[in-house]
Amino acid sequence: MTDKPKPKERRPARPANPRPPADALAGRLGERVRRLRAERGWSLEVLAGASGVSRSMLSQIERDQANPTLAVALRIARAFELSLGDLVETHCGGSGVVVIRADDRAYHYRSDRHCRIRTLSPLHLEKDVEFYEVLLQPKGVLRSAPHFQGTREFLTVEKGRVRVESGGDAELLNRGDSASFRADVPHAIVNVGPGEALFFLVDIYN
């Protein structure tokens, strides 16, 4: 998967904790970004250059006037060399059931006319495993550069027909088919059917 955060090293697993409401999450994120920026002595301009997020957007996030998308939060986390879970620090008590609502835009990693990628794993989980729902339009392609050595992806097709490419290998998958493949080489998933392709994708980092 392109532009997903990668763990720098394997760390002991933390207990899974429920995700707080979106407004509480946004508030903690603004405070966290302000503190991290102050610790590094960075101006908003420096953080904007490191993250690719505009200065005005960063200012709104820090003042809790904007709830950033997952893609924006990922860029900020990478600028600080943190995982997304470490950036948002969502380690709170409460219910043992974590729910990700279908209409929660914070979990829409990518959404355009060719492809929609929705993160199905809570943002505070350690990033040894990532879970995605992907919708590809006809002729849509999800192409990725190599991930860390040893990374594998597991895919199950819910609807449509796709071609999985990994290195020099390729396989066709229909509805109900599953495949696992190397993701530490160039890889791609291509919609080769006449309609939309919907599939679930799991990344496992070793």
ABEGO torsion letter per residue (X at the ends): XBGBBBBABBBBBBBBBBBBBAAAAAAAAAAAAAAAAAAAGBBAAAAAAAAGBBAAAAAAAAAGABBBBAAAAAAAAAAAGBBAAAAAGBBBBEBABBBBBAABAAABABBBAABBBBBABBAABBAABBBBBBBBBBGBBBBBBBBBBGBBBBBBBABEBBBBBBEABBBBBBBGBBBBBBAABBBBBBBABABBBBBBBBBBBX
